[in-house]
Every structure is written in structure tokens, then in C-alpha cells.
């Protein structure tokens, strides 16, 4: 659920860019607004579960730098502090 918070608005902008002319202005506006609103609802649900439920979510996305003693990776960390921010 947490990656969708970031990916849904991105999907809306890509769809508006490539299909906006074919879908028409009204449908494009409704589609992008709906995806952003869905992202808002997911973000609020994540906020409530994390801030008040004291839950921490770590979603590793992909490795960035992998050495024998050091491993750095990209990911999403959602804890009570980041949920408030």
C-alpha cells in the first residue's frame, strides 16, 4: 500500500502526458484528480496506522551500493516521526 502513495500521482501524470489528448480535458482532469485523491486516502490511512499504532514500515526498493562491508540501498521508511512530517 505504501508504494502506491508515491506511484499513483506519478501514474496520473504519465497518463495525462501520453493519453491526455485522446481522453479529453474533462476525463483527464477526473483521472488525475482521482489518482491523487486515492493517494491522499492511502497516505491518511498510513498516517493513522503509523502515528497512533506505533508501527514502522521499511520497504527496500533496490540496492544502491553493495560493498563487502557496506550495503546501502534505496527504500521507504515510515515511522511515527516521518508520518507526522
PyMOL commands that set and color helices and strands:
alter all, ss='L'
color gray80, all
select helices_A, chain A and resi 2-23+25-52+80-84
alter helices_A, ss='H'
color red, helices_A
select strands_A, chain A and resi 57-66+71-78
alter strands_A, ss='S'
color yellow, strands_A
deselect
rebuild
show_as cartoon
